[in-house]
Amino acid sequence: MTEACIIGWAHSPFGRLEDPDVEALIGRVARAAIDDAGIAPSDVEASFVSLFNNGFSAQDFPASLVLQHVPELRFRPITRFENACASGSAAVHGARDFLAAGRGRFALVIGVEKMTATPGPQVGDILLKASYQKEEADIPAGFAGVFGRIAERYFQRYGDQSDALAAIAAKNHKNGVDNSYAQMRKDLGYEFCRNLSEKNPYVAPPLKRTDCSLVSDGAAALVMTDEETARTMGKAVRFRAAVQVNDFLPISKRDITRFEGASEAWRRALDSANVKLQDLSFVESHDCFTIAELLEYEAMGLTPPGQGARAVLEGWTAKDGRLPVNPSGGLKAKGHPIGATGVSMHAITAMQLTGQAGAMQLPKADIGGVFNMGGAAVANYVSILEAVC
């Protein structure tokens, strides 16, 4: 089977944007990604659109909105994908499956979300719907409360990890300074992230504001094709592996101090790609909260369970470490417009692998990993990518 490749991309800034709605955000990236791939809009045979929504936008049914900006796609299939915070990767994997099935030659993927027009308390309520409502609907502080509970249990089992969480936040904010798309391009420093203050209060103890990703607007897009076609294009980034693993939604049915679904996704992806973790040049990982990145170190096999703190405190995951994690600044600094996140992670990984990441560029970027999850490690997606031209 010929593998799918990414041959073009577009990325809006993330943050509090003036664009009034998801339709306008789609317009920022749809045609731009097609142009970047060097093909005509009429060459695109199917589109895949990711949007979480669940109340952020009054206008649902986003797939149809692509035609507002690329009318050449009229009468072509366009489908909306939703899998909580992993909606973007769901759309990417959907496009990959479309190409693998031989149903078309070029596919367009768009991820989008408009969050900042929604009042803060309502944002928390909307995001909490991605938890198990029968048991978790009353957790205080929205989805931050879910991860606050995860952090609390992890601390009880392995000791206070506040130093490590602050180091993760500080690392990602430092990296975000070099990301021109990032919502927060400010090096906050370890001391600010570590200490409780008026500007860094508790959100869901033990998690502080600097432990939580941002409420964001934004969009990202990819153009994908088969490998044979990709090798004739200007640039191409190939999927060596693309794996999805789902776990139970209720946290009561799992040991939530271990991201077992994420661990299984990483195991299968590395095996499918025929690589080891140490073969990766970097990873873009889903740091919706700093405790999530800590647990993801353990899930990917960087450290044994309970020892994730070592990876950040000893500098392993810094840009110049043994495995840079989130050289883009991650969700923590870049922002987290839900439906756009997974597409953004793939786009930025493709930029790194083709040497087009600008100030973010790592000196060595041969093979990249992407981990994007929906819920608290419920929908787990891992992609292993490498440049082929």
N, C-alpha and C positions, 0 to 999 in steps of 0.2 A: 504494500500500500504506500503510495506517495504521501508524504507528510505535508501538512499545511504550513505556510509561511506568512509572516507579517511583512508587507512590502510598503506600507505607508501609514502615516499617523498624523493626528492633530490633537492639540491639548489647549484648553482655555486656561487662564489663571484660575486658581481656586480661592474662594473667599466670599466676602459680602459683595456680590456683583450687582451692577445696575440693571442687568437683563431682567425684564419683568416676569419671565416665565420659562418653562422648560422648552417651549417652542423656540424662543430666541436663543437659548443656550445650544440647542441642537444646531441652529444656524451657524454658530461659531465654528463648528468642527466638521460637519458632514461633508460639505464640498471641499473644504481645506484638506481633509485626509485623502480624498479621491485625487485631488491635484498633486498632493505629495507623492502618491503612488505612481503618478505619471500615466494614468489611464483616463478614459472618458467616462462621464457618469453613466452613459448607456452601456458600458461594459459590466457594471455591477448587476449581478443576477439575483441577489437576495440580500436583505439587510436584517440585522439583529440588534434590537434596542433594549437596553437595560434601564429600568427605573423602579425604585422601591416604592415611592409615593406614600401610600397608606394614609394620605391626608395632607401631605406637604403641598400638593398641587391640586387645584380645583379641576384642572383638565387632566383626566386620565386618558387611556388609550393612546399612549405616546407614539406607538409605531407609525400611526397614520400621519403624524406631524412631520416626518422626514420629507414628505412630498411637498411641503410648503417651501422647502429650500432646495430640493433636488427633484423637480417635477419630472425629470427624465426617468425616474424610477417608478413612474405610474405603471400599473399592471404587473409589477414584479412583487414577489412575496416579501413582506416585512413583518417580523414577529417580535413581540415584547417578551422579555425574560425578567423574572423576579425570583430571587432566592436570598432575600434579606440583604445583608451587607456584601454578599458574594454575588449579587445580581450581575455585576459586570463580567466576572469570570464565567458565569453561566452563559452569557451571550457570546463570549469569546469561544467557549467550548462548543456552543451550538453552531457557530460558523465553521469551526473546524470539522464537526461531524458532517455538515452540509457538503463541504469540499471533499471529504473522504468518501462520501457516498457517490461522488461523481455527478451531483445534481447541478453543478455550475462551476464556473472557473474563477469568478471574483465575488467576494462577499464583503460587505460593509458592516462594521460593528460600531455602535454608538452607545456610550454610557452617559447618563445625565441625572442631575438632581438639583432642585431649587429648594433650599432649606431655610435660608435666613429671613424670609418673609413671614415665617411662622413664629408666634410668640414662644419664648423660652419654655414655660411649663408645658405647652402643647407639644413641643419638640420631644420632651422626655416621654410624654404619653404615647406619642407615635412610635418612637423607637422601642419602647417597652413591649409593644405588640409583637416584636420579634422574639419574645420569650414565651414560656408556656403559661398562658393566661390562667388556667385552672389553679395553678399553684404559685405563680410569680407576679401576678398583676398588682399586688399590693406592696411590692418591694419599694421602699422610698428611693427617691432620686433617679427614677427612671432606669435606663439601661446601665448607667454608671453604678447604680445600686446593685445590679447583678454582678458586675465585676468587682465592686467593693466587697461583696460577700465572698467571691472567689479569692480575692487577695487576703481577706481575713482568715479564711480556712487555710490558705497556704502558709501564712505567718504562724498560725497555731501549730502547724505540722513541722515547719522547717525554721522557724524563728523570724524575727522582724527583718524584712527585706527592703526597708525604706531607702537605704543607701543605694541599692541596686536599681530601684524604680526611679530614683532621682537621676542616677547616672544614665539610664535609658532616655529619660526626657531630655537631659542636657545634651546627650549625643545627637539626638534627632533634631533638636532645635539648632544645634551648631551646623549640622548637615544641611538643614533647610535654608540657611543663609545663601547657599550656592544654587538653590533651585529657583529659577525665575518664575515658575508656576505656583510657588508655595504661598499659602495664605499668611503664614507668619515667618518672616525672614529676619529673625532676631535671635542672637545667641544669648539665651537667658542665663547660662552658667549653672554649674552644679549647686552652688550654695542657695540660689533662689529656688531652684526646683526641690531642694531637700528640705527647706525650712517652711514651716507654716507661717503665713503672714496675711495681712489684709488683702494683698494682691494675689495671694496663693492660698486660699482657704480650703478647708475640707469640702469636697463635693459628696463623697460617699466613703467615709473613713474605712480603711486607711488611705484612700485615694484623694489626692488634692487636685486642684485645677490643672496643674502641670502634668498630671497623670492621665488626663482625658483628652481625646482628640476633639477637633473643632467642629462647630456647626458651619457648613459650607455650601456654597453654590459652585457648580462647575460642570464641565463636560469634557469628554475625551473620545477619540474615534480611531479605529484601525481599518485598514484594507488588508484582506487576506486572500491568498491564492494557493494553488498547488505548487509543490516544490519545483517541478519541471518548468512551469511558467515563471516562477520566482527567480530562477537562475538566469533568466534573460532580462531581468529588471535591474534597476539601478542599485537596489539594496534589498536584502532578504534576511529575515531572522526565522529560523526553523524551530518548530516544536519537536524536541526530542522526547518529551512526555507531556501528557495532560491527563490528570487524574482527579476524579471527584469521589469523595467519601462522605457519607452522611451518618450522623450519630443521633441518639435520642434527643428530643427537644427538652424534656424536663431535666433540670439539673439534679433533681432528686434521684434519677436513675443512673447517675454517673459519679465517678470520683472526679469532681470538678477541679481538683488540684493537678489533674493530668489531662491534657488535651489528647485523648486516645484516638479520636477520629482524625485529628491533624497528624498524629504520629503515623497512623496507618496510611494516610494519603502520601506523606513524605516517603515512607518505605516503598510503596508501590511505584511512585514516580521515579525515584532514584534507580530502582530495579529495572523499570521500563526503559529508562534512558541509558542504562548500563554505565552509570557513573556512581561515585561515592560523594558524600557531602563535601569532602576536602577537595574535590575536583571543581566545585563551584567557585566562581570569582566573587560573587556577591549574591545577596538575597534581598528582594523587596518583600517585607512581611507585614502582616495585618496588625499594626499596633494601635488598635482603637483605644486601648488603655495600656499603660506601661506594663501592668501585670500580664497582659496578653502576650506582649513581646517576650517577657521573661519565660512564660510557659512554652512559647513557640521555640525558644532555644532548645528546650528539653525535648519537645515533640520532634524536631528535625534531627535530633541526635547529636547536637553540638555538646551537650553535657548530659550526665545522668539525671534522673528525677531528683529535685530538691537542690541541685547545684547550678541552676541557671544564672544565679548572681555572678558566678565566676566569669562567665563569658563577657559581661559588660565591665565588671570591676577590674578585670585583668586586661582589658583593651582588645579582646578577641574580635569584637563586633564593630570596632571603630573603622573608619575609612582605610587606615593603614594596618588593620589587624588581620588575623588569619582568615576571617570570613566577614567582610563588611556587611552589616545588616542595616537596611534603609539608608543608603547613601543619598537618597532623595530627600531625606527628612521624615519619611514615612507619613502616615496619617496624622501623626502628632504635630508636625510642622506644616506639611503640605496641605492638610485639610482632608475632610472625609465627606464629600457629597456622595451619599450612599450608592446610587446607581452608577456613578462615574468611577468609583474607586478601583474596581477590578480591571476596567479598561485602561485606566491611568497607569496602574502598576505594570501592565503588559507593555504599554507605550513607552514608559520610562526605561524599562528593562531593554526594549529594542533600541532605544537611543544609546544606552550604555554599550550595547554589544556592537553597534555600528560606529562607535566613536563620535556620536552626535549629541552627547549629553551636556555640552557646554561646560560651565564651571563645576557641574556635578561629576564630570567624567573621571572615572577611576583609571589609573595607569595600566591596569590589567583587567580586561573584561572579556573573557572568552566564553564562559557558560554562566548563565544567570538563572536563579530560582525565583519563583513568585509563589507566595502563599497568601490566599485571600479566603476569609471565612465569613459565613453568615451565622448570626447568633453567637452564642458562647461555644465556639468550636462545634457547631451542629452541621452546617454545610461547609465542607473543607475542600478547597481546590488548590492543587499544586501544578504548576507548569515549569518545565525545564526547557530553556531556550538557548540557542546558539546562532551566531551569524554564519551564513553560508556564502554571502557575497555583499 
